[in-house]
Amino acid sequence: MKLPKTTSATVHRYLSDPRFIKEFEQNYKVNRDCDIPYVAGYSKDDKTIFIDRHYRKMMGKVDTEPYVFIHEKCEKAIIDIFGIDYQKAHHIATHLERMTIHKDGIDWDKYEHFVIQQYKHIGHEKLTKIPHDLDLTPYKDEHDLKILRQLQNDTHNDKDSRTKRSR
């Protein structure tokens, strides 16, 4: 995918780095079967993008998932390659997401409202299906202790149940 040009020299440097391009363009699986706080996330090994199982991807006739993928892939690559903290990586990923949406002729404010409304809805649900390999970096960096505790407890319980089944 050809990424849009950015006016920020720092962001341009990250997005044009060959290591970023290689990581960003690698193949990945999509998992839509889990509960994911903040709508979407990624696996620790960057091989899977998780989209919350309740996420409605269609905004009218616009499929919003490709933009969510861009955000998640960019964020994970920036963190892994450059060692940048989550907040800065999230900001850069949102910038790229916004530029791509604008390039495609989609109204950013409508898109953002659409995603935020789902975020609020998803954010109030009990997390029952959490992937064991979900990268917890965003929740740790956000100091979202309530969600982090639930994620850690559920993934720990999931590991325990897998261990018991394999005996």
C-alpha positions, 0 to 999 in steps of 0.5 A: 500500500502506498502511504500518503505523504506527511508534512512532518519531517519526523513522521516522514523519517519514521514512515519512510524507514526501510525497517518500518516499510518492511514491518508495515507491509508484512502479512498478518492474520485478522481475528474478529472473535475476541473482546478487545478494549479500544476497538482493536489491538495487535498480538505480541509477535505482530502477526495478528490484528485483533478487531473487537467482535462487536465492531461494526465495520461499515460506516454507510458504504465505507468499510472502516476496517482498512483504516483501523488496520493501518492504525494498528500496524503503524502503531505496533511497528513504530513501537517495535522498531524505534522503541517509541512509547505508546502515546507517541506511536499512537499519535503518529498512527492516528496521523497516518490514519487521518491522512489516509482517510482524507486521501480517500475522500472520507470525512475524518470527523464522521469517521472519528465519531463512528469509531468513538461511538463504538469505542464507548459501547465496546468499552462498557462490555465485560471482556469475556473472550481475550486473546492470550497473545494480545500485546498489553503495551497500550493498556500499560502505557495508558495506566488503564488499571481496571482493563489491565487487571481484567486482561491479565486475569483473563489471559492468566485464567485462559492459560490455566484452562489450556494447561489443565486440558492438555494434562 
